[in-house]
Amino acid sequence: MSRASLPAHWRRLPHPLRWIGAAIGGGACVLVGVVLLVLPGPGIALIVVGLLILATEFAWAESLLLRLKRHSAAVTSTVSDRIGRRRRSAP
């Protein structure tokens, strides 16, 4: 996520407040997402949203989010290849 795309009022906050806000908001989203992995709900989507929030202030979250994007693209292409092969071989 680009720093320039953040709203202006968020960028005007002092760094410690931004840091704490991102840590609490993103951490809460990730924790609720982990709980929703075992309970009914959108667990994976909430974990991704939490990482997006954390990535606004933390480099480790940004690198984890980029890694997640690469792996999800690889999984998507693998699944689409297998579906395409299955359709071609079906009578």
C-alpha angles and dihedrals in degrees: 000000000000118000089221091062093062116105115265095239091057092052091050093060116100113265097249091054092048090048094050093044093051092045094050097040097042094041092051091050092049093047094048088046091054090050090049090055088075097030125058110276146080097298100156093045091051092049090053091049090050091051090050090054093046091047090064090072109013126067093203091058091048092052091046090051092050090050090050090051092051093048093046090051090052092049091047093052092047092051093047090049091052092047090050092051091048092052093049094050095045115104 
